[in-house]
Amino acid sequence: MAAADTLDTLIQAVGALAAQGLSPATGGNFSLREDADHFLITASGRDKRALTTDDFIRAAVHAPLSTTAPTPSAEAALHQRLYRLDPTIGCVLHTHSVAATVLSRLAPTEALLFEGYEMQKAIRGHTTHEQGVALPIFENTQDIPALADRLAERWESAVLPHGFLVRGHGLYAWGASVAEARRHVEGWEFLMQCRLTERLLEGRA
Ligand SMILES: [Zn+2]
C-alpha cells in the first residue's frame, strides 16, 4: 500500500543518488506510490540533481499512461508494471551507472551472480554473504511495454531480488519505502562496482 514517504523524501534520495554519479545527463527515472491506484514519477528530461515537486507527474497504476504533455518518463510503463505486480512496493528507482551499463554488456548470461560479498545483506531477505544472489538481466529495447511484459513473465517463475538490470542501460530497484529502495540501489551499485573493479584488476575488462 501507500508508502508513508513524501515527495520531498524521494527528491532528497534522488539528489543523493545523482550526486554519486548514478543518474548523469538527465538519465534515470524515479517514482513513489501515492496510493493503491496512483504513483508520482519524474517527467522526461529533468536534471535529477535539482528536482522539485513540479518535476513529477501523477500516473495511474491500473490505467493507460498519459500521452499528453508534460509526459512521464519514457520508462513509466516499467514502474507501473512493478506497482501492479506487487502492491507492497512503495518506491521504484532507476539509475544509469557506468558499472551497471558495462557489466550488463559484458555478461553473456541472464543474470549477474554475486557470492561472498558482505554487501549482499543490503538486499532484503539476504542475511549472509554465503547465500548467493542473482541480479536478473533483461535485453534492452525501446519498446518499454514489451519489456514490462517480459518482466511480468519472469516475475511469475522466480522472485526477483528487488532489482534487475537492462543490458547496456541501467538498474531498476525498488522497496516498500524510499529508504529501502535507496538501500537496494546503493547495495546493487556497490556490488557491481566491486565486480567491475575486480575485472579491471584481473585484466579481464
Ligand atoms: Zn533508463
Boltz pocket constraint, residues with backbone or C-beta under 6 A from the ligand:
constraints:
  - pocket:
      binder: B
      contacts: [[A, 27], [A, 28], [A, 29], [A, 75], [A, 94], [A, 95], [A, 96], [A, 169], [A, 170]]
      max_distance: 6.0
